[in-house]
Amino acid sequence: MDKLRQQISFIVEIDKLKNIYRQSYLTDGSRHENDAEHSWHLAVMAFILAEYADEKVDLLKVIKMVLVHDLVEIDAGDTYCYDERAMRDKKEREEKCAKRLFSMLPDEQRNEMYELWEEFERMETPEARYAAALDRLQPVLLNYFSGGKSWNEHGIYVDQVLNRNGRIKDSSQKLWEFVESLLHDAVEKGYLKKS
């Protein structure tokens, strides 16, 4: 029962992810997306878009990774990727939460969760590169299909989006080409500022 109680405590704790809101809007522009929705969306994308990964990936591992990667934002909050000042201590804030949160689990699961989170952060394996590519692609899609709502609110330029999302090509040339064409169209439609 002790193991089960630990696992249930963790499950209840991660419900807090539903209260962490991101800068991206839903595609209908009605409200900001929360972290739990983001993680779910990435898990579905991992399955749907796997054929475009340039390297063979362990899909179950990728899905676990995208479901775990933002749990640390329960304490650290979502750091807007274009906020250079907030990015300075992001790693430390997230590391602190990872240690607290994953320590709630039995040892074996604690270790697996922490290792998945670290692997995602390092982006050195095919799975981590693919998961990171999806993590960058998803907000681009939300921004584009909401008419650039968040980009416009923050005065974001196309070069910023290209630089931020260039890591997509580390996993999938096809997805990167798609993003480039989408961003070109976003500039033409006024969703993104020209550089």
N, C-alpha and C positions, 0 to 999 in steps of 0.2 A: 504493500500500500504506500510506503514511503516514496518509491520510485514514481508511482502513478500520481501522487500528490505533487511531486516536483514538476512533472510534465503538465498537469492541469494548471498549476500556478503559472508556468511559462505561457501556456495557451491563453490564459486570462490576461496576462501582462501584455502580450503582443496585440491584444484587441485595441490597445492605445494607438496603434499605427493608423487606425481609421480616423484619428483626430489630428494627424499631421498633414497639413495641406501644402501642396506644391504651388509653384508659380504658373504652371500650365493649366489652361482651362480645358474642360471637356470639349469635345468637338462642336457641340451646340452653343458653346460660349456662355452657358448658364451659370457656371460656378467653377471654382478651382477643383482640380482633381486631388484626391487624398493619396497617401503613400500605399495604402492597402490596394486601392484600385490600380495604381501604377504597377505594383508587383504582380497582381493578377493578370493585367494586360500583357506584361512582359512574358509571363509563363505561357500564355496562349500564343503570343508571337513566336516564342522559341520553337514551339511545335509546328506552327504554320510555315515559318520561313526557313526551317532547317536546311532545305535543299540549296539555299543560297550561301551557306557557310563555305568558304574556300577550303577549309580543312574538315576532316571527319571529326564530329564531336559526339560525346556521350550526352545524349539529349536529357536523360534523367538528371544528370549532374548539373546541366545548364539550368533546368527548371528549378532544381533545389537552390541553385545559386541566386537566381533572380528573385525567388521568394524570400531569401534570407538577406540579401544585400542591403536593403534599406531599413531593416529592423532597428539598427543603431540610431536611426533618426527619432526614435521614441524619446530619447533623452537629448540627443544632439540637435534635433530639429532639421528641417530641410534647408540645405544651403543652396541658394540660387547660384547656378553654375557661372553666371556672368558677374557675380558680386566678388570682386577680387579681394576685398578686405575680409569678408566672411570666410573666404576659402583658406586664409592663412592658418587658422587653428582648427579647421574642419577635421583633419586627421586625428588630432588629440581628443577632440570632443567625441568623435565616433569610436575611437579605441576604448575610451573610458566606458562608454555604454556597452560595447561588445563584451567587455570583461564582466560587467555587472549582469547583463541580460543572459548571456550564455551560461554563466555560472549557476543559474537557476535550474539548469537541466542536470540529469545524471551524467556522470563523467563521459561516457562514450558519445552521447548526443551533444554534450557541450563541446567536446573536441571536434566533432564533425561540423557543427555549425560554425565554430570559430575558423576552422580551416577553409570552409567554403567562403566565408566572408573575406578572409585574407587573400585567398586565391583570386576572387573577383577584383579586389583592390589592386593586386599586382598586375593583372592583365597579361600574364606570361604564358598561359596554357591556351590551347584552341578553345576550350570551353569558356574560359574567362574572357577571351577576346570576343567571342560570339555574344556572350551575355552583355558585355560592355557595349558592343555595337547596338544591340537591341535597346539598351538603356539610353543610348543617345538618339536612336531613330524614333522611339516612341514620342518624346516631347516635340520633335520636329513635326511629326504627323499631327499631333494635337494642335500645335501652333498654326500649321498651315491650314488645317480644316476648320479652325475657329476664326479664320480670317486674319491671322497674325495678332490676335488680341493681346497676348502676353508680350510678344516682341514689341508691339507698338507702345504698350504701357511703360515698358522699360527703355524705350529708345534704342533697341538693338539693331546693329548693322549686320549685313550679310557676311562680312568678313569674320565677325565674331562667331557667327553660327558655323561657318565653314571651319574655322580653327578649332572650335570646341568639338565638332563632330568628325573631324578628320580621322579619328581612330576607327571609325566604322570600316574604312578600307583595310585595316589590319586583319579583319575577319572576312569581309565580303566585298569584293570589287563591284559586284552587281548591285548590292544595296547602296554602296557609296555613289554609284552612277545615278541611281534613282534619287538619292538625296540631293545631289548636285542639280539635277533637272528640276526637282521640286523647289529648291531654293531660288533658282533662276526665275521660275514662274512666280514665286512669292515676291521677288523684287518687282517684276513686271506688274503685278497686281497691287503693289503698294503695301503688302503685308510686312515687308522688311525694308529698312533703309539701305540705299546704295552706299558703298564705301566712299 
